[in-house]
Amino acid sequence: MKQRESRADRRRQFRDQVRRNPGLAAVYFILRLLVVLMLIAQVFNGNFENVFLCVLTLFLFTLPSFLERKIRIDIPNTLEIIILLFIFAAEILGEIRAYYVTFPYWDTMLHTLNGFLCAAIGFSLLDILNRNERLTFSLSPVYLAVVAFCFSMTIGVLWEFFECTMDQLFLLDMQKDTIVHSIGSVMLDPTGGNTPVAIHDITDVIVVTADGTQHPLGLGGYLDIGILDTMKDLFVNFIGAVVFSFIGYFYVKNRGKGSFARRFIPKALPHEPERAGKKDGE
């Protein structure tokens, strides 16, 4: 009986959300339909790695609404749409459709957006506590902005740790390589000292394997293994985090009057009063 009531409540809440937020519902439906169609195509192609990515994407799509119900927060429609588009752009377009390769700045765009979103999440976590009347402390706008920035950068660093681990264990090349034409390293110092030796105007690199086979890379330069990509990702994450930290600072400074920042900051919902029937039963 309780299960039926729970399902009925969820269906009713879903219908209410669709009526209140038709734009969000339309985006969710369209993106989910596209992922399902992609999933079917990948099954017929026998590409089960991409099938897994499609299933993962469908699961990630459910997280915002799941969190709203479980911890009773209201995620603004603008923020939720950006999160859904971010998931779709990263998993379906970036991985399956290879936009990371086709469009050189696709990864940069997503990392910048990730810095912005993570700063918004970190900011809202503290802002919700800051507005809680049962807590005795009050945090300044500067403190909230700094914590939001640090939270975003920490997530960015952890993601780069994950990419490096996947590259080392499975050679996935998540930290994309860069072609450079000059290098400098103390490893090239013939005296074995700490003096960096530079090589300029590099046009090709020949890799010699253990059996003596030579493999000219033919890339037009030296193959940098991931470090420049990592630094670029962290830098654009930094930009996204700084942008939102400034927005969050003025949002708190003006006591939440800014209409722009409100679109990106989740709010805690008041607790629902217990049902009369439940109280009587107790």
C-alpha positions as YAML, in Angstrom:
chain: A
units: angstrom
residues:
- id: 1
  name: MET
  ca: [0.00, 0.00, 0.00]
- id: 2
  name: LYS
  ca: [2.78, 2.38, 0.93]
- id: 3
  name: GLN
  ca: [4.59, 1.57, -2.30]
- id: 4
  name: ARG
  ca: [1.52, 2.48, -4.34]
- id: 5
  name: GLU
  ca: [1.16, 5.76, -2.47]
- id: 6
  name: SER
  ca: [4.84, 6.50, -3.02]
- id: 7
  name: ARG
  ca: [4.58, 5.84, -6.76]
- id: 8
  name: ALA
  ca: [1.42, 7.94, -6.99]
- id: 9
  name: ASP
  ca: [3.15, 10.77, -5.12]
- id: 10
  name: ARG
  ca: [6.13, 10.64, -7.49]
- id: 11
  name: ARG
  ca: [3.87, 10.69, -10.55]
- id: 12
  name: ARG
  ca: [1.93, 13.61, -9.14]
- id: 13
  name: GLN
  ca: [5.15, 15.51, -8.35]
- id: 14
  name: PHE
  ca: [6.43, 14.81, -11.87]
- id: 15
  name: ARG
  ca: [3.22, 16.17, -13.46]
- id: 16
  name: ASP
  ca: [3.40, 19.23, -11.23]
- id: 17
  name: GLN
  ca: [7.02, 19.85, -12.25]
- id: 18
  name: VAL
  ca: [6.14, 19.56, -15.94]
- id: 19
  name: ARG
  ca: [3.33, 22.09, -15.52]
- id: 20
  name: ARG
  ca: [5.53, 24.49, -13.55]
- id: 21
  name: ASN
  ca: [8.64, 24.13, -15.72]
- id: 22
  name: PRO
  ca: [7.63, 23.25, -19.30]
- id: 23
  name: GLY
  ca: [10.94, 24.51, -20.72]
- id: 24
  name: LEU
  ca: [13.01, 22.30, -18.42]
- id: 25
  name: ALA
  ca: [10.73, 19.33, -19.13]
- id: 26
  name: ALA
  ca: [11.13, 19.84, -22.90]
- id: 27
  name: VAL
  ca: [14.94, 19.98, -22.66]
- id: 28
  name: TYR
  ca: [15.00, 16.86, -20.47]
- id: 29
  name: PHE
  ca: [12.68, 14.96, -22.83]
- id: 30
  name: ILE
  ca: [14.61, 15.93, -26.00]
- id: 31
  name: LEU
  ca: [18.02, 15.09, -24.53]
- id: 32
  name: ARG
  ca: [16.79, 11.81, -23.12]
- id: 33
  name: LEU
  ca: [15.22, 10.87, -26.47]
- id: 34
  name: LEU
  ca: [18.49, 11.63, -28.29]
- id: 35
  name: VAL
  ca: [20.45, 9.48, -25.84]
- id: 36
  name: VAL
  ca: [18.00, 6.57, -26.21]
- id: 37
  name: LEU
  ca: [18.27, 6.78, -30.02]
- id: 38
  name: MET
  ca: [22.07, 6.85, -29.71]
- id: 39
  name: LEU
  ca: [21.91, 3.87, -27.36]
- id: 40
  name: ILE
  ca: [19.88, 1.84, -29.88]
- id: 41
  name: ALA
  ca: [22.31, 2.74, -32.69]
- id: 42
  name: GLN
  ca: [25.31, 1.69, -30.61]
- id: 43
  name: VAL
  ca: [23.66, -1.64, -29.74]
- id: 44
  name: PHE
  ca: [23.18, -2.37, -33.45]
- id: 45
  name: ASN
  ca: [26.79, -1.32, -34.12]
- id: 46
  name: GLY
  ca: [28.01, -3.66, -31.41]
- id: 47
  name: ASN
  ca: [29.90, -0.83, -29.66]
- id: 48
  name: PHE
  ca: [29.19, -1.74, -26.06]
- id: 49
  name: GLU
  ca: [31.61, 0.80, -24.62]
- id: 50
  name: ASN
  ca: [29.40, 3.52, -26.08]
- id: 51
  name: VAL
  ca: [26.32, 1.66, -24.86]
- id: 52
  name: PHE
  ca: [27.73, 1.97, -21.35]
- id: 53
  name: LEU
  ca: [28.30, 5.71, -21.88]
- id: 54
  name: CYS
  ca: [24.67, 6.12, -22.98]
- id: 55
  name: VAL
  ca: [23.40, 4.26, -19.91]
- id: 56
  name: LEU
  ca: [25.68, 6.36, -17.71]
- id: 57
  name: THR
  ca: [24.32, 9.54, -19.33]
- id: 58
  name: LEU
  ca: [20.72, 8.50, -18.67]
- id: 59
  name: PHE
  ca: [21.63, 7.83, -15.04]
- id: 60
  name: LEU
  ca: [23.37, 11.20, -14.67]
- id: 61
  name: PHE
  ca: [20.30, 12.94, -16.11]
- id: 62
  name: THR
  ca: [18.28, 11.71, -13.10]
- id: 63
  name: LEU
  ca: [20.66, 13.05, -10.45]
- id: 64
  name: PRO
  ca: [19.44, 16.69, -10.26]
- id: 65
  name: SER
  ca: [15.80, 15.73, -9.64]
- id: 66
  name: PHE
  ca: [16.88, 12.91, -7.30]
- id: 67
  name: LEU
  ca: [18.92, 15.34, -5.19]
- id: 68
  name: GLU
  ca: [16.04, 17.82, -5.16]
- id: 69
  name: ARG
  ca: [13.75, 15.18, -3.64]
- id: 70
  name: LYS
  ca: [16.23, 13.60, -1.25]
- id: 71
  name: ILE
  ca: [17.85, 16.64, 0.35]
- id: 72
  name: ARG
  ca: [14.95, 19.03, -0.30]
- id: 73
  name: ILE
  ca: [16.61, 21.72, -2.38]
- id: 74
  name: ASP
  ca: [15.33, 23.73, -5.31]
- id: 75
  name: ILE
  ca: [17.75, 23.73, -8.25]
- id: 76
  name: PRO
  ca: [16.99, 26.74, -10.50]
- id: 77
  name: ASN
  ca: [15.80, 25.83, -13.99]
- id: 78
  name: THR
  ca: [18.72, 27.63, -15.66]
- id: 79
  name: LEU
  ca: [21.28, 25.71, -13.61]
- id: 80
  name: GLU
  ca: [19.53, 22.38, -14.17]
- id: 81
  name: ILE
  ca: [19.35, 22.91, -17.94]
- id: 82
  name: ILE
  ca: [23.05, 23.81, -18.03]
- id: 83
  name: ILE
  ca: [23.88, 20.65, -16.04]
- id: 84
  name: LEU
  ca: [21.87, 18.47, -18.45]
- id: 85
  name: LEU
  ca: [23.47, 20.09, -21.50]
- id: 86
  name: PHE
  ca: [26.91, 19.73, -19.90]
- id: 87
  name: ILE
  ca: [26.39, 15.99, -19.36]
- id: 88
  name: PHE
  ca: [25.13, 15.55, -22.93]
- id: 89
  name: ALA
  ca: [27.98, 17.61, -24.40]
- id: 90
  name: ALA
  ca: [30.63, 15.72, -22.43]
- id: 91
  name: GLU
  ca: [29.43, 12.12, -22.77]
- id: 92
  name: ILE
  ca: [27.45, 11.93, -26.02]
- id: 93
  name: LEU
  ca: [28.95, 14.68, -28.17]
- id: 94
  name: GLY
  ca: [32.43, 14.67, -26.66]
- id: 95
  name: GLU
  ca: [33.07, 10.95, -26.24]
- id: 96
  name: ILE
  ca: [30.76, 9.13, -28.67]
- id: 97
  name: ARG
  ca: [30.65, 11.76, -31.44]
- id: 98
  name: ALA
  ca: [34.36, 12.59, -30.89]
- id: 99
  name: TYR
  ca: [33.81, 16.34, -30.56]
- id: 100
  name: TYR
  ca: [36.93, 16.46, -28.39]
- id: 101
  name: VAL
  ca: [38.93, 15.64, -31.53]
- id: 102
  name: THR
  ca: [36.77, 17.34, -34.16]
- id: 103
  name: PHE
  ca: [36.57, 20.67, -32.30]
- id: 104
  name: PRO
  ca: [39.87, 21.53, -30.56]
- id: 105
  name: TYR
  ca: [38.23, 23.90, -28.05]
- id: 106
  name: TRP
  ca: [35.36, 21.60, -27.04]
- id: 107
  name: ASP
  ca: [37.28, 20.28, -24.03]
- id: 108
  name: THR
  ca: [38.34, 23.82, -23.07]
- id: 109
  name: MET
  ca: [34.74, 25.04, -23.15]
- id: 110
  name: LEU
  ca: [33.55, 22.18, -20.94]
- id: 111
  name: HIS
  ca: [36.33, 22.65, -18.40]
- id: 112
  name: THR
  ca: [35.51, 26.37, -18.18]
- id: 113
  name: LEU
  ca: [31.85, 25.55, -17.64]
- id: 114
  name: ASN
  ca: [32.81, 22.90, -15.11]
- id: 115
  name: GLY
  ca: [34.73, 25.49, -13.09]
- id: 116
  name: PHE
  ca: [31.68, 27.77, -13.11]
- id: 117
  name: LEU
  ca: [29.23, 25.00, -12.12]
- id: 118
  name: CYS
  ca: [31.41, 23.56, -9.36]
- id: 119
  name: ALA
  ca: [31.86, 27.03, -7.88]
- id: 120
  name: ALA
  ca: [28.07, 27.44, -7.94]
- id: 121
  name: ILE
  ca: [27.61, 24.12, -6.15]
- id: 122
  name: GLY
  ca: [30.28, 24.86, -3.54]
- id: 123
  name: PHE
  ca: [28.83, 28.33, -2.98]
- id: 124
  name: SER
  ca: [25.28, 27.07, -2.58]
- id: 125
  name: LEU
  ca: [26.30, 24.39, -0.05]
- id: 126
  name: LEU
  ca: [27.62, 27.04, 2.31]
- id: 127
  name: ASP
  ca: [24.93, 29.58, 1.43]
- id: 128
  name: ILE
  ca: [22.23, 27.11, 2.46]
- id: 129
  name: LEU
  ca: [23.94, 26.64, 5.84]
- id: 130
  name: ASN
  ca: [24.45, 30.37, 6.15]
- id: 131
  name: ARG
  ca: [20.70, 30.96, 5.79]
- id: 132
  name: ASN
  ca: [19.75, 28.24, 8.27]
- id: 133
  name: GLU
  ca: [18.25, 29.91, 11.33]
- id: 134
  name: ARG
  ca: [19.15, 26.97, 13.58]
- id: 135
  name: LEU
  ca: [22.90, 27.58, 13.01]
- id: 136
  name: THR
  ca: [24.63, 30.25, 15.04]
- id: 137
  name: PHE
  ca: [27.38, 31.32, 12.64]
- id: 138
  name: SER
  ca: [27.18, 33.85, 9.81]
- id: 139
  name: LEU
  ca: [29.71, 33.81, 6.98]
- id: 140
  name: SER
  ca: [30.89, 36.90, 5.13]
- id: 141
  name: PRO
  ca: [30.47, 37.28, 1.35]
- id: 142
  name: VAL
  ca: [34.26, 37.14, 0.89]
- id: 143
  name: TYR
  ca: [34.50, 33.87, 2.82]
- id: 144
  name: LEU
  ca: [31.70, 32.29, 0.75]
- id: 145
  name: ALA
  ca: [33.32, 33.40, -2.50]
- id: 146
  name: VAL
  ca: [36.75, 32.03, -1.47]
- id: 147
  name: VAL
  ca: [35.28, 28.69, -0.41]
- id: 148
  name: ALA
  ca: [33.34, 28.43, -3.69]
- id: 149
  name: PHE
  ca: [36.55, 29.10, -5.61]
- id: 150
  name: CYS
  ca: [38.55, 26.54, -3.59]
- id: 151
  name: PHE
  ca: [35.79, 23.92, -3.94]
- id: 152
  name: SER
  ca: [35.74, 24.34, -7.72]
- id: 153
  name: MET
  ca: [39.53, 24.14, -8.04]
- id: 154
  name: THR
  ca: [39.64, 21.04, -5.82]
- id: 155
  name: ILE
  ca: [37.15, 19.27, -8.07]
- id: 156
  name: GLY
  ca: [39.21, 20.31, -11.10]
- id: 157
  name: VAL
  ca: [42.42, 18.91, -9.57]
- id: 158
  name: LEU
  ca: [40.71, 15.64, -8.57]
- id: 159
  name: TRP
  ca: [39.47, 15.25, -12.14]
- id: 160
  name: GLU
  ca: [43.01, 15.71, -13.49]
- id: 161
  name: PHE
  ca: [44.18, 13.05, -11.00]
- id: 162
  name: PHE
  ca: [41.52, 10.75, -12.43]
- id: 163
  name: GLU
  ca: [42.59, 11.46, -16.03]
- id: 164
  name: CYS
  ca: [46.25, 10.82, -15.21]
- id: 165
  name: THR
  ca: [45.38, 7.54, -13.46]
- id: 166
  name: MET
  ca: [43.34, 6.34, -16.46]
- id: 167
  name: ASP
  ca: [46.19, 7.26, -18.82]
- id: 168
  name: GLN
  ca: [48.77, 5.42, -16.75]
- id: 169
  name: LEU
  ca: [46.68, 2.28, -16.18]
- id: 170
  name: PHE
  ca: [44.77, 1.94, -19.46]
- id: 171
  name: LEU
  ca: [46.58, 4.30, -21.91]
- id: 172
  name: LEU
  ca: [43.32, 6.14, -22.67]
- id: 173
  name: ASP
  ca: [45.03, 9.46, -23.51]
- id: 174
  name: MET
  ca: [42.47, 11.45, -21.49]
- id: 175
  name: GLN
  ca: [45.16, 14.08, -20.95]
- id: 176
  name: LYS
  ca: [45.48, 15.04, -24.60]
- id: 177
  name: ASP
  ca: [48.99, 15.47, -26.02]
- id: 178
  name: THR
  ca: [50.35, 18.68, -27.52]
- id: 179
  name: ILE
  ca: [52.87, 19.20, -30.35]
- id: 180
  name: VAL
  ca: [55.68, 21.54, -29.27]
- id: 181
  name: HIS
  ca: [58.77, 22.69, -31.16]
- id: 182
  name: SER
  ca: [61.08, 23.56, -28.27]
- id: 183
  name: ILE
  ca: [61.91, 21.72, -25.06]
- id: 184
  name: GLY
  ca: [64.25, 22.31, -22.13]
- id: 185
  name: SER
  ca: [65.26, 19.68, -19.57]
- id: 186
  name: VAL
  ca: [67.97, 19.04, -16.99]
- id: 187
  name: MET
  ca: [67.85, 15.39, -18.16]
- id: 188
  name: LEU
  ca: [69.77, 16.54, -21.25]
- id: 189
  name: ASP
  ca: [72.62, 18.06, -19.26]
- id: 190
  name: PRO
  ca: [75.72, 16.04, -20.34]
- id: 191
  name: THR
  ca: [77.40, 16.70, -16.98]
- id: 192
  name: GLY
  ca: [74.47, 15.23, -15.05]
- id: 193
  name: GLY
  ca: [73.99, 18.56, -13.29]
- id: 194
  name: ASN
  ca: [70.95, 20.75, -12.75]
- id: 195
  name: THR
  ca: [71.39, 22.96, -15.82]
- id: 196
  name: PRO
  ca: [68.50, 22.78, -18.31]
- id: 197
  name: VAL
  ca: [69.51, 22.15, -21.90]
- id: 198
  name: ALA
  ca: [67.19, 23.52, -24.59]
- id: 199
  name: ILE
  ca: [66.47, 22.13, -28.05]
- id: 200
  name: HIS
  ca: [64.72, 24.40, -30.54]
- id: 201
  name: ASP
  ca: [63.10, 24.01, -33.97]
- id: 202
  name: ILE
  ca: [62.08, 20.38, -33.48]
- id: 203
  name: THR
  ca: [60.36, 19.05, -36.61]
- id: 204
  name: ASP
  ca: [60.10, 15.33, -35.86]
- id: 205
  name: VAL
  ca: [60.72, 12.67, -33.21]
- id: 206
  name: ILE
  ca: [61.84, 9.08, -33.76]
- id: 207
  name: VAL
  ca: [60.81, 6.52, -31.15]
- id: 208
  name: VAL
  ca: [63.06, 3.46, -30.80]
- id: 209
  name: THR
  ca: [61.44, 0.38, -29.21]
- id: 210
  name: ALA
  ca: [63.20, -2.40, -27.28]
- id: 211
  name: ASP
  ca: [63.75, -4.51, -30.41]
- id: 212
  name: GLY
  ca: [65.51, -1.63, -32.14]
- id: 213
  name: THR
  ca: [62.62, -0.72, -34.43]
- id: 214
  name: GLN
  ca: [62.42, 2.98, -35.21]
- id: 215
  name: HIS
  ca: [59.06, 4.75, -35.42]
- id: 216
  name: PRO
  ca: [59.13, 8.28, -36.86]
- id: 217
  name: LEU
  ca: [56.09, 10.01, -35.40]
- id: 218
  name: GLY
  ca: [55.73, 12.45, -38.29]
- id: 219
  name: LEU
  ca: [53.84, 14.97, -36.17]
- id: 220
  name: GLY
  ca: [55.93, 17.98, -37.09]
- id: 221
  name: GLY
  ca: [57.36, 18.42, -33.59]
- id: 222
  name: TYR
  ca: [57.92, 16.94, -30.14]
- id: 223
  name: LEU
  ca: [55.02, 15.07, -28.49]
- id: 224
  name: ASP
  ca: [54.28, 16.64, -25.12]
- id: 225
  name: ILE
  ca: [52.58, 14.01, -22.93]
- id: 226
  name: GLY
  ca: [49.60, 15.71, -21.35]
- id: 227
  name: ILE
  ca: [51.19, 18.38, -19.16]
- id: 228
  name: LEU
  ca: [50.15, 21.36, -21.29]
- id: 229
  name: ASP
  ca: [46.61, 19.98, -21.62]
- id: 230
  name: THR
  ca: [46.41, 19.59, -17.83]
- id: 231
  name: MET
  ca: [47.62, 23.14, -17.22]
- id: 232
  name: LYS
  ca: [45.17, 24.50, -19.80]
- id: 233
  name: ASP
  ca: [42.28, 22.60, -18.19]
- id: 234
  name: LEU
  ca: [43.14, 23.88, -14.72]
- id: 235
  name: PHE
  ca: [43.55, 27.44, -16.02]
- id: 236
  name: VAL
  ca: [40.13, 27.56, -17.70]
- id: 237
  name: ASN
  ca: [38.63, 25.88, -14.60]
- id: 238
  name: PHE
  ca: [40.24, 28.73, -12.66]
- id: 239
  name: ILE
  ca: [38.57, 31.29, -14.94]
- id: 240
  name: GLY
  ca: [35.14, 29.69, -14.50]
- id: 241
  name: ALA
  ca: [35.59, 29.52, -10.73]
- id: 242
  name: VAL
  ca: [36.70, 33.16, -10.49]
- id: 243
  name: VAL
  ca: [33.74, 34.36, -12.58]
- id: 244
  name: PHE
  ca: [31.18, 32.65, -10.39]
- id: 245
  name: SER
  ca: [32.96, 33.59, -7.16]
- id: 246
  name: PHE
  ca: [32.58, 37.27, -8.11]
- id: 247
  name: ILE
  ca: [28.91, 36.70, -8.97]
- id: 248
  name: GLY
  ca: [28.34, 34.89, -5.66]
- id: 249
  name: TYR
  ca: [30.11, 37.61, -3.70]
- id: 250
  name: PHE
  ca: [27.82, 40.37, -4.99]
- id: 251
  name: TYR
  ca: [24.81, 38.07, -4.59]
- id: 252
  name: VAL
  ca: [25.44, 37.73, -0.85]
- id: 253
  name: LYS
  ca: [26.59, 41.34, -0.54]
- id: 254
  name: ASN
  ca: [23.22, 42.49, -1.90]
- id: 255
  name: ARG
  ca: [21.37, 39.94, 0.28]
- id: 256
  name: GLY
  ca: [20.19, 37.80, -2.62]
- id: 257
  name: LYS
  ca: [18.60, 40.60, -4.65]
- id: 258
  name: GLY
  ca: [20.50, 39.84, -7.85]
- id: 259
  name: SER
  ca: [18.26, 38.12, -10.41]
- id: 260
  name: PHE
  ca: [21.17, 36.79, -12.48]
- id: 261
  name: ALA
  ca: [22.99, 34.94, -9.69]
- id: 262
  name: ARG
  ca: [19.72, 33.47, -8.41]
- id: 263
  name: ARG
  ca: [19.48, 31.38, -11.59]
- id: 264
  name: PHE
  ca: [22.59, 29.40, -10.60]
- id: 265
  name: ILE
  ca: [22.27, 29.00, -6.81]
- id: 266
  name: PRO
  ca: [20.15, 26.15, -5.35]
- id: 267
  name: LYS
  ca: [18.07, 26.95, -2.28]
- id: 268
  name: ALA
  ca: [16.91, 24.81, 0.62]
- id: 269
  name: LEU
  ca: [13.18, 24.08, 0.72]
- id: 270
  name: PRO
  ca: [11.17, 24.30, 3.95]
- id: 271
  name: HIS
  ca: [10.41, 20.97, 5.54]
- id: 272
  name: GLU
  ca: [6.99, 19.59, 4.73]
- id: 273
  name: PRO
  ca: [4.65, 19.25, 7.71]
- id: 274
  name: GLU
  ca: [3.88, 15.66, 8.59]
- id: 275
  name: ARG
  ca: [0.56, 14.31, 7.37]
- id: 276
  name: ALA
  ca: [-2.29, 14.31, 9.80]
- id: 277
  name: GLY
  ca: [-2.97, 10.63, 9.18]
- id: 278
  name: LYS
  ca: [0.57, 9.73, 10.05]
- id: 279
  name: LYS
  ca: [0.40, 11.65, 13.29]
- id: 280
  name: ASP
  ca: [-2.87, 9.98, 14.26]
- id: 281
  name: GLY
  ca: [-1.36, 6.56, 13.55]
- id: 282
  name: GLU
  ca: [1.55, 7.31, 15.82]
...
